């Protein structure tokens, strides 16, 4: 579209207000808004997780229409991976991002993310790519992808939207019953505590306090809780190691994986 800007919001569906806020921001900043819904099998290392992922497509289409999406891309697996299929994906040199935190816990996940987004960017060729801060490490991977594939696409990072109790909005929240939805606020509370009190503790001490607090809830297990430099996304051992630091965590609550993060410095 000559002379007109395109904003792109890639999703896996099961849309919530967080997704729609990306669409609304894209709508405000571009002439045309394109959204995609594609549950990407290449980024699931657990077949059961892929099978359980919610797919309320008719509801999603209605929500996107109301939010002002102009074009909806609904590709099949064959559309995205027409030749090589899922067995021979392109391999990207993602450095430590691939094996750190979320990458360590979900082998191959970020290779799958990079493959699908690279293909979607080739199809849409957007001026602006809208991503949510909730998946902080994924944002870092896609920043790397755009920089190393020579694209001129600008990445716009949008803030986390939260439920009334502070739980980060996620498509996976639908799998939590009312009791666990209520309990899950402890993740946000722990990150708030870290942001308010980090100067009182060494990173390792604060990490232990936050993990203990979260795991005081029945059926809650912390996969990781780490303090990272927002630029390099390396762990910090001292608050003076980085100018800007983010606390990132993944928690399993009754079998549901919940991600969250908060800028603490």
N, C-alpha and C positions, 0 to 999 in steps of 0.2 A: 504494500500500500504506500505508494509514493507520497511523501509529505505528511503522512499520518502515523502517529505512534501506536504501537501495539503493546499492551500489557498482558502478561501471561501468568496464570495461576495454576500450577500443576497440583493435582490432588489424587488421592486414592478413593475418593467418595466417602460415604457416611459423614456427610458434611455437618458442621456445627457452626456456631457464631464466629469462631476463630477463622475458619475458612472464609466465611462470608465477609469478614472485615477486610481480608486481603482483596476480595473481589471489589468491594466498595472503594478501597484506596486506589486500586488499579483503574476503576471507572473514573475517579476524580482526576487522575493524572495522565490518561491516555485517550486517544480517539476510539480505539477498539480494544475490547477485553476478550481474551481467549482463555477458557478453562479446559482442563483435561481431567477425565476420570479414568484411571487405569490402575487396577490392583496388580502391581508388578510382581510376578512370581520370582523374578531374579533376586529380589531383595529380602526374601523370606528364607531363613535357614531352618525354620521349623515348619514342616508341611501342615501340621495341625493348626498353627497360627494362621497360615494362609487360608486354610479351609474355614476357620472361624471368623475371618475378617468380615465385618458387616457390609452388605451391598444393597442398600435401599435406593436403587437407581431412580425410580419414579419420583420419590421424595426429593432426591438430590436435584433432579432436573427442575422441579418446581421451585426449589430454593434458589437455584442459580438464575432462573428467569426473573424472580422477584428482586434479586440483588442487582440485576442489570447486566448480566453476562451476555455478550453479543454472539459468541461462537463457542459451542461445546464440542470438544474432541473426545470421542468415545472409541478409541482403538481396541482391536483385539490383540491377543498375544502374537498372532501371525503378522499383524500390521507392524508391530514394533520390532519383532525379531523374525523377519521374513526368510532370511537365508540360513543363518547359522543356528537358529533356534536358541534354546537356553543352554545348550551344551558347550557352545564355543563363543562365549561373550568376549568383547574387547577387554583387555586388561589395562587398567590405568595405574600409574605410579602415584599412589595417594600418600606415600610416605608413612609417617607414624600414625596418621589419622585412621588408616585401615585396621590397625592392630591395637588401638588405644581405646579404653572405655567401651563405648557401644560397639566399636569394631571388634574388640577382643571378645565380647560376649556374643556377638552375632557374626561369625565368620562369613565373609562374602557379601555381607549386607551392603556395605558402601560401594563395592564394585557393581552390585545390582542397581543401586541408586544412580551412580554415575552413568551407567549404560542407558538406563531409560531416560534420564533427563537430557543426556547428550542427543539422543534420537528425537525427543520431543522438541528440543530447541532447534534442531535441523528442520523439523516440519513447520513449526510456528514462526521461527526467526523473529522473536520479539525484541523490542527495544528495552523493555523492562521486565524483570522476573521477580515475582513477589513471593517471599518465603516467610514463614513464621519463626520467631525466635525460639519457640519451644524445643524444636529439634536443632539445638545449637551446633552440635558436631556435624550434622548433616549440612547446615548452612556453610560451615567451614569447608566441607568437601566440595560443595557446589561452587563456592568462591574459587577454589583451586581449579575446578573443571573449566569454568568460564575463562580464567586467566590463562590456562595452559592449552586451550583449544583455539585461542585467537579470536574469540567472539567479542563483539562490541556490546553485548547485552549488559545492562546495568542491573545489579541485584539490589532490591529494596527489602530490607529486613523489618518486619512488622512485629509489634510487641505481643506478648502472650496475653490472651484473653482467659479469664478465670471464672469458675463457677462462684456462686455466692460465698462458699466456704473457703475459697482460695485455690481449690484444685485446678490445675491447668486443664483447659478444655482439650479433649482428645476424642477421636473416634472410638478409642478403646473403652472410654468411660461407660459406654452403653452396656458393657459386660459386667459392670459392678452392680451388686444389689444395693438397696437403700442403706443398709448398715455399713457396707464398705465404702460407699460414696461419702458418708459422713466421716468415717475414720480417715479417709485419704487426705483430709485437710492437714494432717500432721506433716506431710511432705512440705507444703507451703510454709507452715509454721516453723519448721526446722530451718528452711532457707532464710526466712525472715530473721530468725535468731542469729544465724551466721552473719547476715548483713549488718545487724545492729551491734554485734559483739566481737567481730573478728579481731579488733585491736587488743582484746583482752587475752587472747590465746594464740599459741602457735598453730599453724595450719593443721598439723597432725592431731593436736589436742581437740581443736574445734571439729575436725572430721569425726573423731571418736564420739564426741558428745552428740553430734547430730545423728549419727548412725544409731547410737543407743536409744535416742529419743524416738526415732522412727520405728525401730524394731521392738519398742515396748508395746506396740499395737499387735494383737493376735493376727497371725497369717501374713505379717509384713516382713519382707526380707530385702535388705539393701544390696543390690548388685554392685553398685559403686556410688560413692559420693566424693567428688574431687574438686579441688580449687585449681583453676587453670588460667593462664595468661590468655586474654581474649584474642590476642593477635596470633601467637604461635600455637595456641592450644596445647601447651605443655604444662604439666603439673608444677605448682610452685611449692617450695619448701619453706619459704620466708615471704612475708607480705611485701617485702621490699624488692622481690624478684621481678615484679611487673607493675606497670602503672595502672593497668585495668585488669581486674580479676573477676571471673565468673565462677559461681558454684554450680556444678552440674551433677545430676543424680538420676539413677534409674532404680525403681523400687518394684518388686513383685508383691502384689497384694491379692491374695486368694487366686493366684494364677494369672493375674492381669498385670502386664508390664506398663508402668507409668513413668514417663520422663518429665523432668522439670529442670529449671535452672533459674538463677537470679544473679544479676550483676551486684557484686558486693563491694567493689572498690573501683 
